[in-house]
Amino acid sequence: MTPWWVVAAVVGGSLTLVACERLRPYDSRQSLFRKDLLSDLLLYGLLQSYLLGLLIEHAVHAAARTGLSSGAGGGLGRALGSGIGGWPLAGQLAFFVVTHDFYIYWFHRLQHASPWLWRLHEAHHSTRQVDWISGARSHAFEILINQTVELAPIVLLHAHPTVAPLKLVASVLWGMYIHGNWDTRHGRWLYLFNGPEMHRWHHAVETAAANVNFGTKLAVWDWVFGTASVPTGTKPGAYGLVDPGFPEGFLRQQAHVFARRPPPF
């Protein structure tokens, strides 16, 4: 069961980001009550995230209980786990945030390079308005992969029980933040932390911005591995997919991954 403080933090953070978008919007033409808002909020953001979260949590804990963390590999897992479990809570949280973010950066790049993995990711890029809740639009298979990779090490390495919900709050709120239609600047911190000024260019349709800014929480991976781009003096012309054939609607977008079609690139 999700702790009450997780729900309170996510709701409070969401309302704060909505207020920031209204008070200081990056693009004042974007409406709060845009098309597909209810689909992104209720179907992608709440229904899908909640159900898949339950499924992933039960599967990971079942794997731990049935002995997948035992045996030869489990000995190493227990040794590492007991070490991590003895760290201060802040150290444990930082370890899992950084290691998962590093994984996400490379898997994200692979999704943009592989025609087949792109099909799991294109729903996320189909939104034509990038705002606080648009980041929730992700295909179910993409969530199953990424959140399993996120939660499994926390459980199998015996981290403190508070680490998983804290990591959940950080992931949800930072995902909302980097997609926000909020005119905010990181200054020099942009070399370390990702924010809206970088991530909106990842969603831009311009060819020059098609394969940049893959980071989620940390921008440092993009700067180190040469994929960072923060154009100045201009704004994205549009967001979304170049492919006009991507369908509208939650169920059709989920099913589109199975559609017979040539590789997209």
Rosetta blueprint (number, residue, H / E / L):
1 M L
2 T L
3 P L
4 W H
5 W H
6 V H
7 V H
8 A H
9 A H
10 V H
11 V H
12 G H
13 G H
14 S H
15 L H
16 T H
17 L H
18 V H
19 A H
20 C H
21 E H
22 R H
23 L H
24 R L
25 P E
26 Y L
27 D L
28 S L
29 R L
30 Q L
31 S L
32 L L
33 F L
34 R L
35 K L
36 D L
37 L H
38 L H
39 S H
40 D H
41 L H
42 L H
43 L H
44 Y H
45 G H
46 L H
47 L H
48 Q H
49 S H
50 Y H
51 L H
52 L H
53 G H
54 L H
55 L H
56 I H
57 E H
58 H H
59 A H
60 V H
61 H H
62 A H
63 A H
64 A H
65 R H
66 T L
67 G L
68 L L
69 S L
70 S L
71 G H
72 A H
73 G H
74 G H
75 G H
76 L H
77 G H
78 R H
79 A H
80 L H
81 G H
82 S H
83 G H
84 I H
85 G H
86 G L
87 W L
88 P L
89 L H
90 A H
91 G H
92 Q H
93 L H
94 A H
95 F H
96 F H
97 V H
98 V H
99 T H
100 H H
101 D H
102 F H
103 Y H
104 I H
105 Y H
106 W H
107 F H
108 H H
109 R H
110 L H
111 Q H
112 H H
113 A H
114 S L
115 P H
116 W H
117 L H
118 W H
119 R H
120 L H
121 H H
122 E H
123 A H
124 H H
125 H H
126 S L
127 T L
128 R L
129 Q L
130 V L
131 D L
132 W L
133 I L
134 S H
135 G H
136 A H
137 R L
138 S L
139 H L
140 A H
141 F H
142 E H
143 I H
144 L H
145 I H
146 N H
147 Q H
148 T H
149 V H
150 E H
151 L H
152 A H
153 P H
154 I H
155 V H
156 L H
157 L L
158 H L
159 A L
160 H L
161 P L
162 T L
163 V H
164 A H
165 P H
166 L H
167 K H
168 L H
169 V H
170 A H
171 S H
172 V H
173 L H
174 W H
175 G H
176 M H
177 Y H
178 I H
179 H L
180 G L
181 N L
182 W E
183 D L
184 T L
185 R L
186 H L
187 G H
188 R H
189 W H
190 L H
191 Y H
192 L L
193 F E
194 N L
195 G L
196 P H
197 E H
198 M H
199 H H
200 R H
201 W H
202 H H
203 H L
204 A E
205 V L
206 E L
207 T H
208 A H
209 A H
210 A L
211 N L
212 V L
213 N L
214 F L
215 G L
216 T L
217 K L
218 L E
219 A L
220 V H
221 W H
222 D H
223 W H
224 V H
225 F L
226 G L
227 T L
228 A L
229 S L
230 V L
231 P L
232 T L
233 G L
234 T L
235 K L
236 P L
237 G L
238 A L
239 Y E
240 G L
241 L L
242 V L
243 D L
244 P L
245 G L
246 F L
247 P L
248 E L
249 G L
250 F H
251 L H
252 R H
253 Q H
254 Q H
255 A H
256 H H
257 V H
258 F H
259 A L
260 R L
261 R L
262 P L
263 P L
264 P L
265 F L
